Amino acid sequence: MESTYKPIAVIVGDVVDSTKLTSAQFEQLLERIKIIQTWISEGHSANAHSIERGDEFQSVVHDIENALRYTIIYRIGIKALGKAFDSRISFAIAANADLRESVSESMGPAFVLSGRGLSSLKNDQLLFSSDRITLTEYFDLLFKYLDKQLSELTARQCEVMLPMLRTNQGLSISELAEQLDVATATASKSLKASGWPLIYELNHRFMEKVAGLKYV
């Protein structure tokens, strides 16, 4: 067990209506979650993950400024698979944790907050909480709008946005078009329709706020 006093982020989620998925769809989902978790580990080697029963996932994030970006990647990465796929996600940032080799056995305020948040989700599909009340309150309404925006995305729009979120540096429209093998104008139109400019701005505002947190 490793005790840490530094703030960590915990992302926890489950798949909506997973029992309605076919066996082939479930395998597709499981493979996508594993790929997303590999991407998150590329951000910080200490980031750790778990998948429970195939339809519940969890990530412990040490590069906390990227917690929102990783959360959105989970959401749109799953939605990009098609109309049958979506998820509910709660993520939290808090200091102090007892980290074990098994993520599901780790403990701390961030685990408690994210777990409670997921249990409280009914009509919404995204929730953020923190041991810093001012941070939670600051993003509360912004994330309600983000949740609505993400819920309305088509699978194709999610697919177009995904490469943009995989890197903090971002891609040019021409680079995105080349990756997706589409015309530059098509990539640009799809990004605008997805609300990417505002999502990009919100992510960077989150990064700045979290980076400015002072934990003693």
Stockholm file with secondary structure:
# STOCKHOLM 1.0

chainA/1-216         MESTYKPIAVIVGDVVDSTKLTSAQFEQLLERIKIIQTWISEGHSANAHSIERGDEFQSVVHDIENALRYTIIYRIGIKALGKAFDSRISFAIAANADLRESVSESMGPAFVLSGRGLSSLKNDQLLFSSDRITLTEYFDLLFKYLDKQLSELTARQCEVMLPMLRTNQGLSISELAEQLDVATATASKSLKASGWPLIYELNHRFMEKVAGLKYV
#=GR chainA/1-216 SS CEEECSCEEEEEEEETTGGGSCHHHHHHHHHHHHHHHHHHHHHCTTCEEEEETTTEEEEEESSGGGHHHHHHHHHHHHHTTCTTCCEEEEEEEESCEEECSSGGGCBSHHHHHHHHHHHHCSSCSEEEEESSHHHHHHHHHHHHHHHHHHHTCCHHHHHHHHHHHHCSSCCCHHHHHHHHTSCHHHHHHHHHHHTHHHHHHHHHHHHHHHHTCCCC
#=GC SS_cons         CEEECSCEEEEEEEETTGGGSCHHHHHHHHHHHHHHHHHHHHHCTTCEEEEETTTEEEEEESSGGGHHHHHHHHHHHHHTTCTTCCEEEEEEEESCEEECSSGGGCBSHHHHHHHHHHHHCSSCSEEEEESSHHHHHHHHHHHHHHHHHHHTCCHHHHHHHHHHHHCSSCCCHHHHHHHHTSCHHHHHHHHHHHTHHHHHHHHHHHHHHHHTCCCC
//
